[in-house]
Amino acid sequence: MNSGLLRQIPLSSLAKIEYKNAYGGIKHKNLKRVITISSNVLSGYNANEIVKRINTSLPAFKKSEAVDISLTGEQEDQKESMGFLGKAMLLALFLIMFIMITQFNSISKPIIIISEVIFSLIGVLLGFVIFGMPISIIMTGLGVVALAGIVVRNGILLVEFTDVLKEKGLKTRDAIIQAGKTRITPVLLTASAAILGLVPLAIGFNINFITLFTNFNPHIHFGGENMMFFGSLAWTIIFGLSFATFLTLILIPVMYFIMYTSKTKMQRGVNKRKFLAPKV
């Protein structure tokens, strides 16, 4: 008989309960089910090394033909960063090239100087490989863009002074030799100052100026978060500039002389053909 009272009935008296694992939610991307697996990288490893191992092991992983496996997260961020920095590098080189063409009123001389930027990348890669340092896509890319401006400045210094000596009446070979002897000091000083200025940032040199003047205790230590963030940028410029300094003093004069002799031979050939051409 219903007395109008609410009564609680145990669920176990009506159904059998079993606990099983199930999805907490189903996510879709482009109308396809997506399962995301994420993990942190242990100390002593880097994400690129782990991704390389995963790509090596993926072919042996048994999966259905309807299942696609793709690596996202940091790898996607790196691809986007590389694409952006690549465009920024090309834009910077284009602007540098455009400015030099307007100043030198020539194409061959800016090409000589820009080639030094490309070759300086060899020094960057050699430095990281020899010392076994990890490469940060963003900070290393920014370092390469900054390196281009410094390297171009030294190349302009040498090429411009060579043109000045040629205008004074010196032969091309003598002008190149004299320009190298005269400009070797400012080129080395500029490179040395930039390298020494970046060493504290590269090694994470820290000093507390407050305690230095109050307690005469600077609390000097090396490392820290600033080195982890800016270290790749600083070492990129140091490696590239060290290698590019020798290129400035050796490669630029050689390419300048080769370019001049090639243009001279081409001009002589053109004049010779005009002289031998039959007159109508």
KOLLO-700795 format. One line per 8 residues: number of its first residue (from 1); their letters; for each residue z, y, x of N, C-alpha, C. Coordinates in pm, whole numbers. Example, Ala and Ser with C-alpha at 12.3 -4.5 7.8 and 13.67 -1.06 7.14 Angstrom:
KOLLO-700795
1> AS> 780,-569,1319,780,-450,1230,780,-330,1320 | 708,-225,1285,714,-106,1367,787,3,1290
end
This chain:
KOLLO-700795
1> MNSGLLRQ> 0,-119,85,0,0,0,0,123,88 | -91,214,66,-100,337,145,2,437,95 | 95,469,185,200,566,151,167,707,194 | 43,729,250,4,862,295,50,895,434 | 111,803,505,157,828,640,49,788,741 | 43,864,849,-50,835,957,15,737,1052 | -54,628,1079,1,525,1167,-90,510,1290 | -30,484,1405,-104,461,1528,-119,311,1550
9> IPLSSLAK> -244,270,1573,-274,129,1595,-319,112,1741 | -263,24,1818,-306,4,1958,-452,-37,1965 | -523,21,2064,-665,-10,2078,-686,-155,2118 | -588,-213,2186,-600,-353,2230,-603,-451,2114 | -554,-407,1999,-556,-496,1884,-693,-499,1817 | -777,-406,1849,-910,-399,1788,-1022,-431,1885 | -1001,-405,2018,-1108,-425,2117,-1048,-473,2248 | -1132,-534,2328,-1092,-581,2459,-1137,-479,2564
17> IEYKNAYG> -1047,-431,2647,-1075,-326,2744,-1103,-389,2880 | -1211,-348,2942,-1247,-390,3077,-1284,-264,3158 | -1231,-251,3278,-1258,-136,3365,-1370,-171,3462 | -1474,-92,3459,-1589,-112,3547,-1633,22,3606 | -1707,12,3716,-1762,132,3779,-1887,177,3705 | -1901,307,3688,-2018,363,3620,-2045,502,3675 | -2160,555,3642,-2197,688,3687,-2115,793,3611 | -2062,890,3686,-1993,1000,3620,-2089,1098,3557
25> GIKHKNLK> -2213,1097,3604,-2316,1184,3549,-2451,1145,3608 | -2555,1177,3541,-2690,1145,3585,-2765,1276,3607 | -2813,1297,3730,-2887,1418,3764,-3036,1387,3774 | -3115,1483,3736,-3260,1468,3740,-3322,1583,3819 | -3433,1553,3884,-3513,1653,3953,-3659,1616,3932 | -3732,1706,3867,-3871,1679,3830,-3882,1552,3745 | -3789,1541,3650,-3785,1430,3553,-3756,1296,3619 | -3707,1295,3740,-3671,1171,3809,-3521,1172,3838
33> RVITISSN> -3461,1054,3828,-3320,1043,3860,-3296,1064,4009 | -3190,1137,4040,-3159,1171,4179,-3016,1131,4209 | -2997,1062,4321,-2864,1029,4372,-2852,1091,4509 | -2751,1174,4528,-2731,1246,4654,-2617,1181,4732 | -2644,1145,4856,-2544,1089,4946,-2526,1187,5060 | -2403,1231,5081,-2375,1330,5185,-2263,1281,5276 | -2260,1335,5397,-2159,1296,5494,-2146,1404,5599 | -2030,1413,5658,-2007,1505,5769,-2042,1437,5901
41> VLSGYNAN> -2075,1516,6001,-2110,1464,6133,-1985,1459,6220 | -1962,1343,6281,-1845,1328,6367,-1859,1412,6493 | -1748,1445,6554,-1749,1522,6678,-1815,1439,6788 | -1891,1506,6872,-1965,1437,6976,-2107,1404,6938 | -2144,1429,6812,-2280,1406,6764,-2332,1535,6701 | -2461,1542,6682,-2521,1653,6610,-2611,1599,6500 | -2642,1686,6405,-2715,1642,6286,-2853,1587,6321 | -2922,1648,6416,-3057,1602,6451,-3055,1460,6508
49> EIVKRINT> -2951,1430,6587,-2940,1296,6644,-2915,1192,6534 | -2829,1227,6438,-2801,1134,6328,-2925,1113,6242 | -2999,1219,6214,-3120,1207,6134,-3223,1119,6203 | -3232,1130,6335,-3325,1046,6410,-3288,898,6395 | -3159,867,6400,-3115,728,6383,-3143,679,6241 | -3121,765,6144,-3147,727,6005,-3295,698,5984 | -3382,782,6037,-3526,760,6023,-3569,630,6091 | -3501,594,6201,-3533,469,6269,-3491,348,6186
57> SLPAFKKS> -3380,361,6112,-3328,248,6035,-3388,238,5895 | -3449,343,5845,-3500,342,5708,-3609,237,5683 | -3703,212,5775,-3805,110,5745,-3747,-29,5719 | -3631,-60,5777,-3570,-192,5756,-3487,-197,5628 | -3472,-84,5561,-3392,-81,5438,-3476,-128,5320 | -3424,-229,5248,-3496,-285,5134,-3472,-199,5010 | -3580,-155,4949,-3568,-71,4830,-3686,-98,4738 | -3669,-56,4615,-3775,-73,4517,-3890,25,4545
65> EAVDISLT> -4009,-12,4500,-4124,76,4521,-4111,206,4443 | -4030,205,4337,-4013,326,4257,-3908,420,4314 | -3846,380,4425,-3739,461,4486,-3795,535,4607 | -3775,665,4613,-3814,748,4726,-3689,801,4795 | -3688,795,4928,-3575,845,5007,-3622,965,5088 | -3553,1075,5074,-3588,1197,5149,-3459,1259,5201 | -3470,1319,5320,-3356,1385,5384,-3360,1533,5352 | -3253,1582,5297,-3247,1722,5257,-3128,1788,5326
73> GEQEDQKE> -3076,1892,5266,-2959,1960,5321,-2993,2040,5444 | -2930,2006,5556,-2948,2083,5679,-3091,2073,5731 | -3157,1959,5706,-3295,1944,5752,-3387,2042,5681 | -3368,2060,5552,-3448,2158,5479,-3420,2299,5529 | -3293,2330,5556,-3259,2462,5607,-3324,2487,5743 | -3327,2383,5828,-3389,2398,5960,-3539,2422,5947 | -3604,2352,5855,-3748,2373,5837,-3777,2515,5789 | -3695,2563,5695,-3714,2700,5646,-3689,2801,5757
81> SMGFLGKA> -3584,2777,5837,-3553,2869,5947,-3664,2869,6051 | -3717,2750,6084,-3825,2742,6182,-3950,2812,6131 | -3978,2796,6002,-4094,2866,5946,-4079,3017,5950 | -3959,3065,5917,-3935,3210,5919,-3941,3265,6060 | -3877,3195,6155,-3876,3243,6293,-4015,3234,6356 | -4092,3134,6318,-4229,3126,6367,-4313,3245,6322 | -4299,3282,6195,-4371,3399,6145,-4321,3527,6211 | -4189,3536,6231,-4134,3655,6297,-4184,3667,6441
89> MLLALFLI> -4195,3552,6510,-4244,3553,6648,-4389,3597,6653 | -4472,3544,6564,-4613,3583,6561,-4629,3731,6526 | -4548,3779,6432,-4555,3921,6396,-4512,4009,6513 | -4407,3967,6585,-4361,4046,6700,-4468,4050,6809 | -4530,3935,6837,-4635,3932,6939,-4755,4015,6897 | -4787,4011,6767,-4900,4092,6718,-4872,4241,6734 | -4751,4284,6699,-4717,4426,6714,-4715,4467,6861 | -4658,4381,6946,-4657,4411,7090,-4799,4421,7144
97> MFIMITQF> -4884,4327,7102,-5022,4327,7147,-5095,4452,7099 | -5072,4490,6975,-5139,4608,6919,-5097,4734,6993 | -4968,4749,7022,-4920,4868,7093,-4977,4874,7233 | -4981,4759,7303,-5032,4758,7441,-5182,4786,7445 | -5256,4738,7346,-5400,4765,7344,-5426,4915,7328 | -5347,4979,7242,-5364,5124,7224,-5323,5202,7348 | -5225,5153,7423,-5179,5225,7541,-5268,5202,7662 | -5308,5077,7685,-5392,5045,7801,-5540,5066,7773
105> NSISKPII> -5576,5077,7644,-5718,5090,7606,-5799,4973,7663 | -5738,4855,7657,-5800,4735,7712,-5741,4614,7641 | -5816,4504,7641,-5767,4380,7581,-5721,4282,7689 | -5787,4284,7804,-5755,4188,7909,-5613,4206,7963 | -5569,4329,7983,-5435,4352,8037,-5325,4309,7941 | -5333,4343,7812,-5232,4290,7719,-5230,4138,7712 | -5347,4074,7725,-5350,3928,7724,-5274,3872,7843 | -5290,3936,7960,-5216,3892,8079,-5067,3900,8056
113> IISEVIFS> -5022,4009,7996,-4878,4030,7975,-4825,3935,7868 | -4900,3915,7760,-4856,3826,7652,-4850,3681,7700 | -4939,3643,7790,-4936,3506,7843,-4805,3477,7915 | -4744,3580,7972,-4615,3561,8039,-4507,3522,7938 | -4515,3574,7817,-4419,3537,7713,-4432,3390,7678 | -4555,3343,7667,-4578,3202,7632,-4528,3111,7742 | -4555,3146,7868,-4509,3063,7979,-4357,3067,7996 | -4293,3177,7955,-4148,3185,7968,-4077,3084,7879
121> LIGVLLGF> -4144,3038,7773,-4085,2935,7687,-4064,2805,7764 | -4144,2783,7868,-4125,2664,7952,-3988,2669,8018 | -3948,2787,8066,-3817,2802,8127,-3704,2775,8029 | -3723,2816,7903,-3620,2792,7800,-3603,2642,7778 | -3713,2571,7760,-3705,2427,7734,-3652,2351,7855 | -3694,2391,7975,-3645,2325,8095,-3494,2345,8111 | -3446,2465,8082,-3303,2492,8095,-3220,2406,8001 | -3261,2396,7876,-3185,2315,7780,-3192,2166,7814
129> VIFGMPIS> -3308,2122,7864,-3323,1980,7898,-3242,1945,8023 | -3249,2029,8126,-3179,2000,8251,-3028,1998,8231 | -2974,2094,8158,-2830,2103,8138,-2782,2026,8015 | -2875,1963,7943,-2836,1880,7829,-2766,1955,7718 | -2808,2075,7688,-2744,2157,7585,-2815,2138,7451 | -2739,2141,7342,-2801,2133,7210,-2872,2263,7175 | -2980,2253,7100,-3059,2369,7061,-3027,2404,6917 | -2990,2530,6895,-2969,2581,6761,-3098,2647,6715
137> IIMTGLGV> -3151,2601,6602,-3281,2649,6557,-3279,2800,6537 | -3177,2850,6469,-3174,2992,6434,-3147,3078,6557 | -3039,3049,6629,-3000,3135,6741,-3097,3121,6858 | -3148,3001,6882,-3248,2985,6988,-3377,3059,6953 | -3416,3053,6826,-3534,3127,6782,-3517,3277,6797 | -3399,3328,6761,-3373,3471,6780,-3374,3507,6929 | -3323,3417,7011,-3326,3442,7156,-3467,3449,7211 | -3556,3365,7158,-3696,3367,7203,-3763,3498,7164
145> VALAGIVV> -3735,3545,7041,-3793,3672,6997,-3741,3787,7084 | -3610,3786,7114,-3554,3890,7201,-3608,3879,7343 | -3629,3755,7389,-3683,3734,7524,-3822,3793,7538 | -3902,3787,7432,-4039,3839,7439,-4039,3987,7474 | -3947,4064,7415,-3943,4207,7444,-3905,4237,7588 | -3809,4163,7643,-3766,4186,7782,-3875,4147,7880 | -3939,4033,7857,-4042,3984,7948,-4162,4078,7949 | -4201,4124,7832,-4315,4215,7822,-4289,4344,7897
153> RNGILLVE> -4167,4391,7892,-4132,4517,7960,-4156,4505,8111 | -4115,4394,8173,-4136,4376,8316,-4283,4363,8349 | -4360,4294,8264,-4503,4282,8288,-4575,4415,8280 | -4537,4497,8182,-4597,4631,8169,-4567,4714,8292 | -4446,4703,8344,-4405,4780,8461,-4496,4751,8580 | -4531,4625,8599,-4612,4587,8715,-4759,4623,8694 | -4812,4594,8576,-4953,4621,8549,-4981,4771,8549 | -4891,4849,8490,-4911,4994,8481,-4910,5058,8620
161> FTDVLKEK> -4821,5012,8708,-4814,5070,8842,-4936,5029,8924 | -4990,4910,8900,-5113,4869,8967,-5229,4960,8929 | -5239,4996,8802,-5344,5088,8758,-5327,5226,8821 | -5202,5271,8836,-5177,5401,8898,-5225,5402,9043 | -5198,5293,9116,-5242,5286,9256,-5393,5278,9266 | -5459,5212,9171,-5605,5205,9173,-5666,5342,9147 | -5603,5420,9060,-5652,5556,9035,-5638,5645,9157 | -5544,5614,9244,-5527,5693,9366,-5625,5655,9476
169> GLKTRDAI> -5707,5553,9451,-5810,5519,9548,-5792,5387,9618 | -5683,5315,9592,-5662,5187,9659,-5752,5081,9598 | -5792,4986,9682,-5869,4872,9633,-5780,4784,9546 | -5844,4704,9462,-5768,4624,9366,-5671,4529,9435 | -5715,4461,9538,-5628,4366,9608,-5510,4439,9672 | -5539,4551,9739,-5432,4627,9802,-5337,4687,9699 | -5391,4730,9585,-5307,4788,9481,-5213,4683,9422 | -5261,4560,9404,-5177,4453,9350,-5063,4420,9447
177> IQAGKTRI> -5096,4411,9575,-4993,4378,9676,-4890,4490,9684 | -4936,4614,9686,-4844,4727,9696,-4757,4740,9571 | -4816,4714,9455,-4738,4722,9331,-4630,4615,9328 | -4664,4494,9377,-4563,4389,9382,-4449,4422,9475 | -4481,4481,9591,-4375,4519,9686,-4287,4630,9632 | -4349,4725,9564,-4273,4841,9516,-4190,4809,9393 | -4246,4732,9301,-4180,4706,9173,-4093,4581,9173 | -4083,4511,9286,-3999,4391,9288,-3852,4425,9268
185> TPVLLTAS> -3811,4542,9321,-3669,4581,9307,-3632,4612,9162 | -3706,4700,9089,-3666,4723,8950,-3679,4600,8860 | -3777,4514,8888,-3792,4392,8808,-3672,4300,8827 | -3631,4279,8953,-3516,4193,8981,-3386,4255,8928 | -3373,4386,8939,-3252,4451,8889,-3242,4442,8737 | -3354,4461,8669,-3354,4450,8523,-3318,4309,8479 | -3378,4209,8542,-3350,4071,8506,-3206,4033,8540 | -3159,4075,8657,-3021,4041,8698,-2919,4105,8606
193> AAILGLVP> -2943,4231,8569,-2849,4300,8480,-2842,4233,8343 | -2958,4194,8290,-2960,4126,8160,-2892,3990,8166 | -2919,3915,8273,-2860,3781,8287,-2709,3789,8304 | -2663,3876,8394,-2518,3889,8416,-2447,3943,8293 | -2515,4029,8217,-2453,4081,8095,-2438,3976,7986 | -2525,3873,7989,-2519,3768,7887,-2433,3650,7927 | -2395,3641,8054,-2312,3528,8100,-2178,3521,8026 | -2102,3632,8010,-1976,3622,7933,-1996,3572,7790
201> LAIGFNIN> -2106,3613,7728,-2133,3566,7592,-2172,3419,7592 | -2241,3375,7697,-2286,3236,7703,-2171,3139,7728 | -2076,3178,7812,-1964,3088,7845,-1843,3113,7757 | -1850,3211,7666,-1739,3239,7576,-1621,3304,7646 | -1646,3400,7733,-1538,3470,7805,-1466,3564,7709 | -1336,3544,7694,-1255,3623,7602,-1140,3688,7677 | -1112,3813,7644,-1004,3888,7705,-940,3977,7599 | -810,3982,7599,-734,4063,7504,-698,4196,7570
209> FITLFTNF> -771,4303,7534,-749,4432,7597,-618,4497,7551 | -570,4462,7432,-444,4520,7385,-328,4475,7472 | -317,4344,7492,-209,4293,7576,-232,4326,7724 | -359,4351,7761,-387,4388,7900,-323,4523,7934 | -332,4620,7841,-278,4753,7869,-130,4766,7830 | -82,4679,7741,59,4688,7701,149,4600,7787 | 110,4475,7808,193,4381,7883,130,4338,8015 | 15,4394,8047,-60,4356,8169,-89,4206,8172
217> NPHIHFGG> -112,4151,8053,-147,4010,8039,-273,4000,7954 | -390,3979,8015,-516,3983,7938,-542,3860,7851 | -467,3752,7873,-488,3627,7797,-634,3582,7808 | -683,3568,7928,-822,3529,7951,-839,3381,7918 | -941,3349,7841,-976,3210,7813,-1125,3202,7786 | -1178,3081,7800,-1320,3056,7784,-1343,2965,7664 | -1455,2983,7599,-1488,2905,7481,-1457,2982,7354 | -1445,2911,7245,-1415,2976,7119,-1534,2974,7025
225> ENMMFFGS> -1513,3030,6907,-1617,3029,6805,-1735,3117,6841 | -1710,3226,6914,-1821,3313,6951,-1921,3242,7041 | -1872,3154,7130,-1963,3079,7217,-2042,2976,7136 | -1978,2913,7038,-2047,2815,6956,-2160,2880,6875 | -2142,3007,6839,-2242,3075,6756,-2348,3146,6840 | -2303,3225,6940,-2397,3305,7019,-2437,3238,7150 | -2379,3122,7181,-2410,3057,7309,-2556,3021,7323 | -2615,2965,7219,-2756,2925,7226,-2847,3045,7247
233> LAWTIIFG> -2816,3156,7180,-2897,3278,7196,-2889,3329,7339 | -2767,3333,7394,-2749,3385,7530,-2816,3296,7633 | -2798,3164,7621,-2859,3074,7719,-3011,3074,7708 | -3064,3095,7589,-3210,3104,7573,-3266,3220,7653 | -3202,3336,7642,-3250,3453,7717,-3229,3434,7866 | -3117,3375,7905,-3089,3354,8048,-3191,3260,8110 | -3215,3145,8047,-3313,3050,8102,-3453,3110,8104 | -3493,3168,7993,-3629,3223,7985,-3651,3339,8079
241> LSFATFLT> -3552,3428,8091,-3569,3544,8177,-3566,3506,8324 | -3485,3407,8361,-3482,3361,8500,-3618,3304,8541 | -3678,3226,8452,-3808,3167,8480,-3918,3272,8475 | -3907,3366,8379,-4012,3467,8361,-4013,3569,8474 | -3901,3589,8542,-3897,3684,8654,-3992,3641,8765 | -3992,3511,8797,-4085,3462,8898,-4230,3468,8848 | -4248,3447,8717,-4382,3461,8662,-4432,3604,8675 | -4343,3701,8655,-4382,3841,8664,-4431,3876,8803
249> LILIPVMY> -4365,3823,8904,-4398,3858,9043,-4510,3772,9101 | -4543,3660,9037,-4646,3570,9090,-4764,3559,8994 | -4736,3526,8868,-4843,3500,8773,-4919,3626,8734 | -4848,3735,8708,-4914,3859,8665,-5012,3911,8771 | -4973,3923,8900,-5071,3970,9000,-5191,3877,9014 | -5166,3745,9010,-5277,3650,9024,-5374,3661,8907 | -5321,3666,8785,-5407,3678,8667,-5479,3812,8664 | -5412,3917,8710,-5477,4049,8716,-5597,4045,8811
257> FIMYTSKT> -5580,3983,8928,-5689,3977,9025,-5803,3888,8973 | -5769,3774,8910,-5872,3685,8855,-5949,3756,8744 | -5877,3827,8658,-5943,3899,8550,-6036,4008,8603 | -5990,4078,8707,-6072,4186,8764,-6199,4130,8828 | -6185,4022,8907,-6303,3964,8974,-6400,3906,8871 | -6348,3847,8763,-6436,3791,8660,-6514,3902,8590 | -6447,4012,8556,-6516,4123,8492,-6619,4186,8586 | -6587,4191,8714,-6680,4248,8812,-6807,4163,8823
265> KMQRGVNK> -6787,4030,8829,-6902,3941,8838,-6988,3949,8711 | -6921,3956,8596,-6997,3967,8471,-7074,4097,8465 | -7015,4207,8511,-7083,4336,8509,-7201,4336,8605 | -7185,4273,8722,-7295,4265,8817,-7410,4183,8760 | -7375,4072,8690,-7479,3990,8629,-7555,4065,8522 | -7484,4145,8442,-7550,4223,8337,-7641,4329,8398 | -7592,4397,8503,-7674,4500,8568,-7797,4439,8635 | -7778,4317,8691,-7890,4253,8758,-7998,4215,8657
273> RKFLAPKV> -7957,4165,8540,-8055,4128,8437,-8126,4252,8385 | -8054,4364,8372,-8119,4486,8326,-8220,4537,8430 | -8188,4518,8559,-8276,4567,8663,-8403,4483,8671 | -8387,4350,8650,-8502,4261,8659,-8580,4251,8530 | -8529,4306,8424,-8600,4297,8296,-8729,4378,8302 | -8840,4324,8250,-8968,4397,8256,-8964,4520,8166 | -9016,4626,8219,-9021,4750,8144,-9149,4757,8062 | -9134,4794,7936,-9250,4802,7846,-9293,4947,7834
end
